[in-house]
């Protein structure tokens, strides 16, 4: 397995730790709009799906400008994904992914006509893994840099990768 394949595998492992993310779209006026979203599905290569209302402003934002960012953070792990989003109204797939918690927003269940999926196809991703022993490495190198009056060189730290997907 190549170094890049190992990095992509690690990225996918880290991604599995998250069930929520911040989805960032671009509004009509060009401003960025971020909102928390429950992850409905994760697939190989970092592909993600989110459930949403077809009436949500983010639908128009995605249809106008499909470039999105997805960011996640927790327990010393940080992920950033840049890619393209599409809106999918596939009732069969929605039925397969249905979660009882969605009933709060979609009273009619998986057949709710307002329920749609946002699929994100990643182009690039970046991760910072500061979990476990990597957290100790970061603290050690950061402390050393502070004591020596130097800056921390991110490239010297394990657990940081930039990926083209």
N, CA and C of each residue as an Amber inpcrd file, in Angstrom:
protein
   495
   0.8460000  -1.1720000   0.0000000   0.0000000   0.0000000   0.0000000
   0.8990000   1.2450000   0.0000000   0.6040000   2.1690000  -0.9060000
   1.3960000   3.3970000  -1.0010000   1.1210000   4.3240000   0.1850000
   1.9810000   5.3090000   0.3510000   1.7880000   6.2970000   1.4150000
   0.4690000   7.0350000   1.2310000   0.1350000   7.3980000  -0.0150000
  -1.1170000   8.1080000  -0.2770000  -2.3120000   7.2140000   0.0360000
  -2.2520000   5.9480000  -0.3240000  -3.3470000   5.0160000  -0.0150000
  -3.5310000   4.8720000   1.4940000  -2.4150000   4.8490000   2.2350000
  -2.4850000   4.7730000   3.6910000  -3.1190000   6.0450000   4.2560000
  -2.7480000   7.1920000   3.6860000  -3.3130000   8.4640000   4.1480000
  -4.8140000   8.5250000   3.8810000  -5.2420000   8.0620000   2.7120000
  -6.6770000   8.0490000   2.3950000  -7.3990000   7.0730000   3.3140000
  -6.8010000   5.9310000   3.5780000  -7.4010000   4.9630000   4.4950000
  -7.5390000   5.5790000   5.8910000  -6.5170000   6.2900000   6.3580000
  -6.5790000   6.9210000   7.6780000  -7.6670000   7.9940000   7.7010000
  -7.7540000   8.7810000   6.6190000  -8.7940000   9.7880000   6.5150000
 -10.1760000   9.1450000   6.6450000 -10.4100000   8.0580000   5.9290000
 -11.7080000   7.3770000   5.9830000 -11.9840000   6.8150000   7.3760000
 -10.9450000   6.3180000   8.0590000 -11.1130000   5.8320000   9.4330000
 -11.5010000   6.9760000  10.3620000 -10.8490000   8.1160000  10.2130000
 -11.1630000   9.2790000  11.0490000 -12.5760000   9.7790000  10.7650000
 -12.9590000   9.7640000   9.5020000 -14.2930000  10.2170000   9.1120000
 -15.3770000   9.3890000   9.7970000 -15.1290000   8.1060000  10.0050000
 -16.1070000   7.2160000  10.6430000 -16.4110000   7.6190000  12.0830000
 -15.5570000   8.4270000  12.6940000 -15.7630000   8.8580000  14.0730000
 -16.8590000   9.9130000  14.2110000 -17.2850000  10.4890000  13.0870000
 -18.2130000  11.6140000  13.1300000 -19.6020000  11.2250000  12.6570000
 -20.6140000  11.7550000  13.3570000 -21.9880000  11.5780000  12.9000000
 -22.6340000  12.9230000  12.5700000 -21.8950000  14.0160000  12.7790000
 -22.3550000  15.3630000  12.4250000 -21.1950000  16.1320000  11.7870000
 -21.5470000  17.1250000  11.0020000 -20.5470000  17.9600000  10.3440000
 -21.1350000  19.3420000  10.1190000 -20.2830000  20.2860000   9.8140000
 -20.7200000  21.6150000   9.3920000 -20.6380000  21.6370000   7.8690000
 -21.7720000  21.8890000   7.2310000 -21.8430000  22.0060000   5.7780000
 -21.7980000  23.4920000   5.4410000 -20.8520000  23.8720000   4.5890000
 -20.6660000  25.2740000   4.2230000 -21.0010000  25.4490000   2.7440000
 -21.9610000  26.3360000   2.4750000 -22.3560000  26.6670000   1.1020000
 -22.1270000  28.1530000   0.8770000 -22.2840000  28.5730000  -0.3690000
 -22.1370000  29.9880000  -0.6970000 -23.5190000  30.5400000  -1.0370000
 -23.9160000  31.5970000  -0.3230000 -25.2200000  32.2350000  -0.5320000
 -25.2010000  33.0630000  -1.8180000 -26.3720000  33.5040000  -2.2230000
 -26.5180000  34.2790000  -3.4580000 -25.6470000  35.5350000  -3.4750000
 -25.4850000  36.1660000  -2.3070000 -24.6700000  37.3800000  -2.2370000
 -23.1750000  37.0890000  -2.1380000 -22.8060000  35.8050000  -2.1930000
 -21.4000000  35.4180000  -2.1520000 -20.8850000  35.0760000  -0.7660000
 -21.6630000  35.3670000   0.2650000 -21.2210000  35.0680000   1.6240000
 -21.2880000  33.5620000   1.8880000 -20.4750000  33.1300000   2.8150000
 -20.4660000  31.7230000   3.1970000 -21.5210000  31.4770000   4.2600000
 -22.1660000  30.3260000   4.1790000 -23.2300000  29.9710000   5.1100000
 -22.9340000  28.5670000   5.6350000 -22.6800000  28.4570000   6.9400000
 -22.3830000  27.1610000   7.5580000 -23.5230000  26.7570000   8.4780000
 -23.8020000  25.4570000   8.4900000 -24.8220000  24.9450000   9.3950000
 -24.4930000  23.4980000   9.7670000 -24.8680000  23.1080000  11.0050000
 -24.6140000  21.7250000  11.4200000 -25.5990000  20.7820000  10.7350000
 -25.0890000  19.6350000  10.3400000 -25.9120000  18.6350000   9.6570000
 -25.5570000  17.2450000  10.1950000 -26.5710000  16.4190000  10.3810000
 -26.3490000  15.0160000  10.7180000 -25.9340000  14.2920000   9.4410000
 -24.9410000  13.4570000   9.5530000 -24.4820000  12.6890000   8.3960000
 -25.4200000  11.5030000   8.2160000 -26.0560000  11.4270000   7.0590000
 -26.9900000  10.3350000   6.7710000 -26.2620000   9.1020000   6.2620000
 -25.1550000   9.3290000   5.5380000 -24.4300000   8.1980000   4.9600000
 -22.9910000   8.6100000   4.6780000 -22.0680000   7.6690000   4.9030000
 -20.6760000   7.8280000   4.5290000 -20.3160000   6.6860000   3.5960000
 -19.6280000   7.0230000   2.5190000 -19.2040000   6.0130000   1.5600000
 -17.6950000   6.1250000   1.3560000 -17.1160000   5.1460000   0.6760000
 -15.6910000   5.1620000   0.3920000 -15.2970000   6.4550000  -0.3160000
 -14.0740000   6.8680000  -0.0780000 -13.5680000   8.0660000  -0.7260000
 -14.0400000   9.3520000  -0.0720000 -14.6840000   9.2450000   1.0860000
 -15.1440000  10.4260000   1.7970000 -16.4420000  11.0080000   1.2810000
 -17.1650000  10.2590000   0.4360000 -18.4620000  10.7420000  -0.0370000
 -19.4510000  10.7400000   1.1220000 -20.1990000  11.8400000   1.2360000
 -21.1470000  12.0150000   2.3330000 -22.5280000  12.3530000   1.8120000
 -23.5390000  12.0120000   2.6030000 -24.9130000  12.3980000   2.3040000
 -25.5460000  12.9730000   3.5610000 -26.3920000  13.9760000   3.3450000
 -27.1290000  14.6320000   4.4190000 -28.5970000  14.6780000   4.0160000
 -29.4890000  14.5340000   4.9990000 -30.9240000  14.6820000   4.7420000
 -31.3050000  16.1350000   4.9920000 -32.1910000  16.6590000   4.1400000
 -32.6170000  18.0470000   4.2840000 -33.9960000  18.2420000   3.6720000
 -34.5540000  19.3990000   3.9280000 -35.8230000  19.7620000   3.3120000
 -35.5600000  20.3590000   1.9330000 -36.3810000  19.9790000   0.9880000
 -36.2760000  20.5410000  -0.3580000 -36.5840000  22.0250000  -0.3900000
 -37.1510000  22.5650000   0.6850000 -37.4760000  23.9870000   0.7800000
 -36.3830000  24.7940000   1.4820000 -35.3360000  24.1400000   1.9320000
 -34.2650000  24.8130000   2.6580000 -33.4780000  25.7470000   1.7310000
 -33.0630000  26.9080000   2.2240000 -32.2570000  27.8230000   1.3980000
 -30.9730000  27.1830000   0.8740000 -30.4400000  26.2050000   1.5910000
 -29.2020000  25.5740000   1.1320000 -29.3810000  24.8360000  -0.1910000
 -30.6090000  24.4160000  -0.4910000 -30.8640000  23.7360000  -1.7700000
 -30.5950000  24.6900000  -2.9240000 -31.1450000  25.8830000  -2.8650000
 -30.9200000  26.8760000  -3.9210000 -29.4480000  27.2690000  -3.9850000
 -28.8100000  27.3840000  -2.8180000 -27.3850000  27.7140000  -2.7920000
 -26.5710000  26.6420000  -3.5160000 -26.9000000  25.3810000  -3.2820000
 -26.1730000  24.2780000  -3.9190000 -26.4770000  24.2220000  -5.4150000
 -27.7240000  24.4310000  -5.7850000 -28.0740000  24.4020000  -7.2070000
 -27.3770000  25.5320000  -7.9700000 -27.2080000  26.6810000  -7.3150000
 -26.5480000  27.8270000  -7.9460000 -25.0310000  27.6820000  -7.9410000
 -24.4980000  27.2740000  -6.7950000 -23.0460000  27.1170000  -6.6280000
 -22.7950000  25.7980000  -5.9040000 -22.5190000  24.7300000  -6.6220000
 -22.4080000  23.4110000  -5.9920000 -21.1270000  23.1820000  -5.1890000
 -20.1820000  24.1120000  -5.2310000 -18.9530000  23.9450000  -4.4640000
 -19.2610000  24.1260000  -2.9810000 -18.8900000  23.1480000  -2.1680000
 -19.1600000  23.1840000  -0.7360000 -17.9140000  22.7780000   0.0450000
 -17.9600000  23.0610000   1.3270000 -16.9640000  22.5650000   2.2710000
 -17.7130000  21.8510000   3.3860000 -17.0820000  20.8340000   3.9140000
 -17.6200000  20.1000000   5.0480000 -16.4960000  20.0120000   6.0760000
 -16.7740000  20.4320000   7.3010000 -15.7470000  20.4060000   8.3390000
 -16.2650000  19.6900000   9.5810000 -15.3350000  18.9960000  10.2520000
 -15.6570000  18.2370000  11.4490000 -14.5260000  18.3970000  12.4530000
 -14.8760000  18.3640000  13.7320000 -13.8680000  18.5050000  14.7680000
 -14.3410000  17.8130000  16.0220000 -13.4470000  17.0990000  16.6640000
 -13.7690000  16.4770000  17.9420000 -12.6770000  15.5460000  18.4070000
 -12.4330000  15.5190000  19.7070000 -11.4790000  14.6000000  20.3330000
 -10.1080000  14.5980000  19.6590000  -9.6120000  15.7760000  19.3290000
  -8.2760000  15.8810000  18.7560000  -8.1960000  15.5560000  17.2810000
  -9.3170000  15.4200000  16.6120000  -9.3430000  15.1210000  15.1790000
 -10.0680000  16.2510000  14.4600000  -9.4690000  16.7140000  13.3650000
 -10.0370000  17.7950000  12.5650000 -10.0320000  17.3460000  11.1120000
 -11.1730000  17.4880000  10.4360000 -11.2870000  17.1120000   9.0280000
 -11.8760000  18.2700000   8.2430000 -11.3930000  18.4580000   7.0340000
 -11.9570000  19.4530000   6.1240000 -12.0550000  18.8070000   4.7510000
 -13.2190000  18.9310000   4.1440000 -13.4720000  18.3620000   2.8150000
 -13.9660000  19.4810000   1.9180000 -13.4250000  19.5570000   0.7120000
 -13.9150000  20.4880000  -0.3030000 -14.3750000  19.6530000  -1.4840000
 -15.5590000  19.9690000  -1.9990000 -16.0690000  19.1890000  -3.1150000
 -17.3110000  19.8010000  -3.7030000 -18.0310000  18.9770000  -4.4320000
 -19.2590000  19.4090000  -5.1010000 -20.4560000  18.6820000  -4.5050000
 -21.5310000  19.4330000  -4.3170000 -22.7570000  18.8590000  -3.7700000
 -23.8100000  18.7560000  -4.8610000 -24.6840000  17.8000000  -4.6910000
 -25.8440000  17.6710000  -5.5710000 -27.0500000  17.3260000  -4.7070000
 -28.2150000  17.6730000  -5.2140000 -29.4660000  17.4120000  -4.5030000
 -30.1170000  16.1930000  -5.1490000 -30.4940000  15.2350000  -4.3080000
 -31.0410000  13.9690000  -4.7920000 -32.3900000  13.7250000  -4.1270000
 -33.3890000  13.4280000  -4.9270000 -34.7220000  13.0960000  -4.4110000
 -35.0440000  11.6560000  -4.8100000 -34.3120000  10.7180000  -4.2350000
 -34.4610000   9.2950000  -4.5350000 -35.1810000   8.6330000  -3.3530000
 -36.4860000   8.4280000  -3.4810000 -37.2990000   7.9070000  -2.3880000
 -36.8080000   6.5490000  -1.9050000 -36.3760000   5.7050000  -2.8020000
 -35.8810000   4.3870000  -2.4140000 -34.6330000   4.5020000  -1.5360000
 -33.7200000   5.3450000  -1.9380000 -32.4960000   5.5480000  -1.1590000
 -32.8120000   6.2260000   0.1800000 -33.7110000   7.1900000   0.1640000
 -34.1250000   7.8610000   1.3970000 -34.7270000   6.8450000   2.3590000
 -35.5360000   5.9620000   1.8400000 -36.1490000   4.9170000   2.6650000
 -35.0630000   4.0360000   3.3040000 -34.0270000   3.6950000   2.5320000
 -32.9360000   2.8660000   3.0510000 -32.1420000   3.5820000   4.1480000
 -32.0050000   4.8900000   4.0170000 -31.2130000   5.6640000   4.9730000
 -32.0240000   6.2090000   6.1320000 -33.3430000   6.0950000   6.0890000
 -34.2350000   6.7170000   7.0520000 -33.7930000   6.4660000   8.4920000
 -33.8360000   7.5150000   9.2790000 -33.5520000   7.4530000  10.7120000
 -34.7670000   7.9900000  11.4550000 -35.1550000   7.3130000  12.5090000
 -36.3310000   7.7400000  13.2750000 -36.1870000   9.1780000  13.7730000
 -34.9750000   9.6340000  14.0160000 -34.7710000  11.0030000  14.4880000
 -35.1730000  12.0410000  13.4300000 -35.2100000  11.6590000  12.1800000
 -35.5950000  12.5950000  11.1160000 -37.0780000  12.9670000  11.2150000
 -37.8400000  12.1530000  11.9420000 -39.2780000  12.4030000  12.0590000
 -39.5590000  13.7810000  12.6700000 -38.6140000  14.3220000  13.4220000
 -38.7510000  15.6670000  13.9820000 -38.9380000  16.7070000  12.8820000
 -38.3170000  16.4870000  11.7390000 -38.3770000  17.4380000  10.6270000
 -39.2750000  16.9670000   9.4860000 -39.4670000  15.6670000   9.4020000
 -40.2330000  15.1070000   8.2910000 -41.3180000  14.1850000   8.8490000
 -42.4320000  14.8090000   9.2340000 -43.5170000  14.1100000   9.9310000
 -44.1020000  12.9590000   9.1280000 -44.0400000  13.0550000   7.8050000
 -44.6220000  12.0040000   6.9620000 -43.6800000  10.8240000   6.7470000
 -42.5320000  10.8520000   7.4190000 -41.5870000   9.7480000   7.3110000
 -40.7980000   9.7990000   6.0150000 -40.2440000   8.6750000   5.6030000
 -39.3910000   8.6560000   4.4140000 -40.1280000   9.0180000   3.1180000
 -41.4430000   9.0130000   3.1650000 -42.2300000   9.3800000   1.9830000
 -42.5270000  10.8810000   1.9310000 -42.0600000  11.6240000   2.9170000
 -42.3190000  13.0670000   2.9720000 -41.8250000  13.7240000   1.6820000
 -42.6850000  14.4280000   0.9780000 -42.2840000  15.0190000  -0.3090000
 -41.2230000  16.1130000  -0.1850000 -41.0290000  16.6500000   1.0170000
 -40.0070000  17.6840000   1.2060000 -38.6220000  17.1090000   1.4820000
 -38.5350000  15.8270000   1.7660000 -37.2660000  15.1980000   2.1420000
 -36.4030000  14.9480000   0.9170000 -35.1800000  15.4500000   0.9850000
 -34.2040000  15.2540000  -0.0940000 -32.8500000  14.9530000   0.5400000
 -31.9460000  14.4780000  -0.2760000 -30.5750000  14.2200000   0.1680000
 -29.6300000  15.2020000  -0.5040000 -28.6160000  15.5860000   0.2250000
 -27.5000000  16.3350000  -0.3500000 -26.3230000  15.3750000  -0.3770000
 -25.8340000  15.0780000  -1.5600000 -24.6580000  14.2250000  -1.7150000
 -23.4470000  15.1130000  -1.9580000 -22.3810000  14.8400000  -1.2380000
 -21.1350000  15.5960000  -1.4100000 -20.0700000  14.6620000  -1.9530000
 -19.5670000  15.0210000  -3.1220000 -18.4770000  14.2890000  -3.7700000
 -17.1970000  15.0740000  -3.5120000 -16.2970000  14.5420000  -2.6680000
 -15.1000000  15.3010000  -2.3100000 -14.0740000  15.3480000  -3.4500000
 -13.3990000  16.4750000  -3.5300000 -12.2740000  16.6280000  -4.4580000
 -10.9600000  16.6740000  -3.6930000 -11.0100000  17.3650000  -2.5510000
  -9.8290000  17.5010000  -1.7050000 -10.2490000  17.3130000  -0.2560000
  -9.3000000  16.8480000   0.5350000  -9.5500000  16.7160000   1.9620000
  -8.2490000  16.9610000   2.7070000  -8.4070000  17.3420000   3.9350000
  -7.2500000  17.5510000   4.7990000  -7.6410000  17.0900000   6.1920000
  -6.6890000  16.4540000   6.8690000  -6.9660000  16.0660000   8.2370000
  -5.7810000  16.3520000   9.1340000  -6.1320000  16.6030000  10.4020000
  -5.1700000  16.7750000  11.4570000  -5.5750000  15.7950000  12.5390000
  -4.7510000  14.7970000  12.7610000  -5.0510000  13.7760000  13.7600000
  -4.1730000  14.0440000  14.9770000  -4.7670000  14.6310000  16.0020000
  -4.0520000  14.9200000  17.2450000  -4.6010000  14.0310000  18.3680000
  -5.0740000  12.8650000  18.0040000  -5.6250000  11.9430000  18.9970000
  -4.5230000  11.0090000  19.5020000  -4.7820000  10.4010000  20.6310000
  -3.8680000   9.4130000  21.1920000  -2.4560000   9.9450000  21.3810000
  -1.4640000   9.1630000  20.9570000  -0.0650000   9.5460000  21.1410000
   0.3140000  10.7540000  20.2880000  -0.4210000  11.0110000  19.2180000
  -0.1240000  12.1970000  18.3990000  -0.3740000  13.4810000  19.1940000
  -1.3240000  13.4240000  20.1170000  -1.5700000  14.5890000  20.9710000
  -0.3430000  14.8510000  21.8460000   0.2530000  13.7930000  22.3670000
   1.4590000  13.9510000  23.1790000   2.6090000  14.4920000  22.3340000
   2.7390000  13.9870000  21.1150000   3.7890000  14.4850000  20.2190000
   3.5930000  15.9770000  19.9590000   2.3610000  16.3770000  19.6900000
   2.0770000  17.7870000  19.4360000   2.4410000  18.6280000  20.6530000
   2.0190000  18.2130000  21.8330000   2.3040000  18.9680000  23.0470000
   3.8050000  19.0780000  23.2960000   4.5300000  17.9830000  23.0680000
   5.9790000  17.9850000  23.2480000   6.6490000  18.9620000  22.2820000
   6.3280000  18.8590000  21.0160000   6.9600000  19.7290000  20.0140000
   6.5180000  21.1860000  20.1730000   5.2780000  21.4230000  20.5580000
   4.8100000  22.7870000  20.7770000   5.5230000  23.3990000  21.9790000
   5.6340000  22.6260000  23.0610000   6.3470000  23.1160000  24.2430000
   7.8040000  23.4110000  23.9420000   8.4450000  22.5320000  23.2030000
   9.8480000  22.7140000  22.8230000  10.0120000  23.9860000  21.9910000
   9.1160000  24.1900000  21.0260000   9.1850000  25.3910000  20.1850000
   9.0200000  26.6550000  21.0200000   8.0880000  26.6300000  21.9710000
   7.8670000  27.8000000  22.8350000   9.1100000  28.1130000  23.6680000
   9.6830000  27.0850000  24.2730000  10.8590000  27.2680000  25.1230000
  12.0380000  27.8040000  24.3060000  12.1750000  27.3240000  23.0730000
  13.2920000  27.7370000  22.2230000  12.9970000  29.0130000  21.4420000
  11.8000000  29.5700000  21.6280000  11.4490000  30.7970000  20.9180000
  11.2840000  30.5950000  19.4220000  10.8770000  29.4010000  19.0180000
  10.7010000  29.0740000  17.6000000   9.2120000  28.8960000  17.2940000
   8.9060000  28.8220000  16.0270000   7.5360000  28.5060000  15.6220000
   7.4390000  27.0100000  15.3570000   6.2570000  26.5100000  15.4860000
   6.0010000  25.0920000  15.2640000   5.8670000  24.8390000  13.7710000
   6.5900000  23.8640000  13.2520000   6.5200000  23.5120000  11.8400000
   5.5100000  22.3730000  11.6710000   4.3530000  22.7160000  11.1110000
   3.2690000  21.7400000  10.9290000   3.7320000  20.5240000  10.1260000
   4.6500000  20.7270000   9.1870000   5.1100000  19.6200000   8.3390000
   5.9300000  18.5880000   9.1060000   6.4230000  18.9490000  10.2850000
   7.2010000  18.0090000  11.0820000   6.3260000  17.0980000  11.9380000
   5.0470000  17.4130000  12.0090000   4.1450000  16.6440000  12.8650000
   3.5040000  15.4910000  12.1070000   3.4100000  14.3700000  12.7710000
   2.6870000  13.2190000  12.2190000   1.1830000  13.5240000  12.2730000
   0.4150000  12.9050000  11.3940000  -1.0240000  12.9840000  11.4900000
  -1.6640000  14.1490000  10.7700000  -0.9120000  14.8120000   9.8900000
  -1.4940000  15.8920000   9.0790000  -1.2790000  15.5500000   7.6140000
  -2.3600000  15.5100000   6.8680000  -2.2620000  15.1570000   5.4420000
  -3.2130000  15.9970000   4.6180000  -2.7840000  16.3100000   3.3950000
  -3.6210000  16.9440000   2.3880000  -3.8170000  15.9190000   1.2890000
  -5.0790000  15.7070000   0.9000000  -5.4010000  14.6300000  -0.0340000
  -6.1670000  15.1570000  -1.2490000  -5.8750000  14.5980000  -2.4000000
  -6.6910000  14.7930000  -3.5890000  -7.4910000  13.5100000  -3.7630000
  -8.7960000  13.6600000  -3.8050000  -9.6620000  12.4720000  -3.8680000
 -10.2980000  12.3290000  -5.2480000
